[in-house]
């Protein structure tokens, strides 16, 4: 129920109609939900009006009972890198092997260990080389 005199409302509706504005009430609306990222706003037993002007529609909602529901944070499960399927192309392995001058098997191990990141795989091999060259000098 609008807090307006019914006669005054009828008069205003006639004026709006002359301007090409159409207004209808949505009957028997039980609730209106507005979903946000972190919460939901619920308007219970609302009065809903549809106002049409040209090709646009506007909804006017009145409700005495408004409540907010917080949404639980939904976290997507993250699989550890050992459980994710990693596809490494032979071309990538050959590139790493040639660039670092190591065997294809060593290159493959480094690429898998680096989760497919070629630059990281090369760094792993190079750091391994520098460690082994330091230990062989002692």
SEPAFI-56252 format. One line per 2 residues: for each residue y, z, x of C-alpha. Coordinates in nm, 2 decimals. Last residue first. Layout:
BEGIN
Y/Z/X | ...
***
This chain:
BEGIN
-2.91/-0.27/8.63 | -2.82/-0.64/8.61
-3.09/-0.71/8.35 | -2.93/-0.46/8.11
-2.59/-0.64/8.13 | -2.74/-0.98/8.07
-2.94/-0.84/7.77 | -2.63/-0.69/7.62
-2.43/-1.01/7.67 | -2.70/-1.22/7.51
-2.73/-0.98/7.21 | -2.35/-1.00/7.16
-2.37/-1.38/7.17 | -2.66/-1.38/6.92
-2.49/-1.15/6.68 | -2.16/-1.34/6.71
-2.34/-1.67/6.63 | -2.50/-1.51/6.32
-2.16/-1.38/6.21 | -2.01/-1.72/6.24
-2.30/-1.87/6.05 | -2.28/-1.63/5.76
-2.62/-1.68/5.58 | -2.69/-1.31/5.53
-2.61/-1.22/5.89 | -2.97/-1.10/5.95
-3.09/-1.43/5.80 | -2.87/-1.64/6.03
-2.97/-1.43/6.33 | -3.35/-1.46/6.25
-3.31/-1.84/6.20 | -3.12/-1.87/6.54
-3.39/-1.68/6.72 | -3.66/-1.90/6.56
-3.47/-2.22/6.64 | -3.46/-2.12/7.00
-3.13/-2.03/7.17 | -2.84/-2.23/7.32
-2.57/-2.06/7.12 | -2.42/-2.37/6.97
-2.75/-2.56/6.96 | -2.94/-2.28/6.79
-2.65/-2.21/6.55 | -2.63/-2.58/6.45
-3.01/-2.61/6.42 | -3.02/-2.31/6.19
-2.74/-2.45/5.97 | -2.92/-2.79/5.95
-3.24/-2.62/5.86 | -3.07/-2.49/5.56
-3.07/-2.12/5.48 | -3.16/-2.00/5.13
-3.12/-1.63/5.08 | -3.27/-1.47/4.77
-3.12/-1.12/4.74 | -3.35/-0.83/4.79
-3.27/-0.76/5.16 | -2.90/-0.79/5.10
-2.92/-0.49/4.87 | -2.88/-0.58/4.51
-2.56/-0.48/4.33 | -2.60/-0.38/3.97
-2.30/-0.47/3.76 | -2.10/-0.16/3.68
-1.99/-0.11/3.32 | -1.72/0.16/3.29
-1.78/0.34/2.96 | -1.53/0.22/2.70
-1.29/0.47/2.56 | -1.26/0.48/2.18
-0.92/0.51/2.02 | -0.85/0.61/1.67
-0.62/0.49/1.39 | -0.64/0.62/1.04
-0.33/0.56/0.82 | -0.36/0.18/0.86
-0.13/-0.12/0.82 | -0.22/-0.46/0.97
0.00/-0.78/0.96 | -0.19/-1.08/1.07
0.01/-1.39/1.18 | -0.11/-1.75/1.12
0.05/-2.06/1.26 | 0.03/-2.42/1.14
0.36/-2.40/0.94 | 0.42/-2.03/0.86
0.12/-1.84/0.74 | 0.12/-1.46/0.69
-0.21/-1.30/0.65 | -0.20/-0.94/0.53
-0.44/-0.66/0.61 | -0.44/-0.32/0.46
-0.65/-0.11/0.68 | -0.95/0.12/0.60
-1.00/0.22/0.96 | -0.79/0.09/1.25
-1.00/0.11/1.56 | -0.86/0.07/1.91
-1.12/0.00/2.18 | -1.08/0.11/2.54
-1.10/0.01/2.91 | -1.05/-0.37/2.91
-0.90/-0.38/2.56 | -1.07/-0.45/2.23
-0.86/-0.43/1.91 | -1.09/-0.36/1.61
-0.98/-0.38/1.24 | -1.18/-0.19/0.99
-1.32/-0.20/0.63 | -1.11/-0.49/0.49
-1.19/-0.51/0.11 | -0.93/-0.78/0.03
-0.72/-0.97/0.28 | -0.37/-0.99/0.14
-0.19/-1.33/0.13 | 0.15/-1.44/0.25
0.27/-1.80/0.26 | 0.60/-1.89/0.44
0.75/-2.22/0.35 | 1.11/-2.10/0.32
1.09/-2.10/-0.06 | 0.77/-1.89/-0.03
0.96/-1.63/0.18 | 1.22/-1.59/-0.09
0.95/-1.55/-0.35 | 0.78/-1.29/-0.13
1.11/-1.10/-0.09 | 1.16/-1.08/-0.47
0.80/-0.97/-0.52 | 0.85/-0.70/-0.26
1.17/-0.57/-0.42 | 0.99/-0.54/-0.75
0.70/-0.36/-0.59 | 0.94/-0.10/-0.42
0.83/-0.08/-0.06 | 0.60/0.16/0.14
0.33/-0.11/0.14 | 0.00/0.00/0.00
***
